[in-house]
Amino acid sequence: MFINGDFSKIDVGTVDAIITDPPYAREYWYLYKNLGDLAERCLKDQGWLLAIVPQYGLVETISMVSRPNLRQWWCSAMVMPEPPHARMRLKGMIVKWKPICVWLKGNWTGKLGYRPDMFLNNPPEQNQHPQGWEQSIDWARYCVANFSREGDTVLDPMMGVGTIGIACRELNRNFIGIEIDKKTCEIAAAVAQR
């Protein structure tokens, strides 16, 4: 399901996992607080929230998302071996990995077993996003395969062109994708039809 709009209207306790890639610029960090509110409201007990976060804002974004019943659980590394690599001019760094922070709602029961905390992420074969922000299918498959089960419902509240939705289709998960930009949402729907 693809929704053009904001993510404030998802029903309480209906989602098994939230997997998303919010904008990294400091002006959008308020979205991490909103993401924590969303996860607290719509995740089922023992549900997971995964979000790519900016290295330079790791501490701040983790604290914005975390709640008493939504605990920061782990931080996985998405290693990007192939160029192009982003350059953080103000920090003097070349970005060759991105943190994927993981939060758990409720208490862990071990129902998904062990999973790796690092994976290789190759660039997308063909970038569909109008602004060129698309992540590869590798990160989507890693997150969906390791933090949900077949038949689960996965939500991407900032879906872009729908890469998480493609991984959900491949791995037999139900998908809800929300995108505020109408043109990008239309691209996601078209990509999903392929």
PyMOL commands that set and color helices and strands:
alter all, ss='L'
color gray80, all
select helices_A, chain A and resi 26-28+30-42+55-65+137-147+163-170+182-192
alter helices_A, ss='H'
color red, helices_A
select strands_A, chain A and resi 2-4+15-20+43-52+70-79+87-88+93-94+97-105+118-120+153-156+174-179
alter strands_A, ss='S'
color yellow, strands_A
deselect
rebuild
show_as cartoon
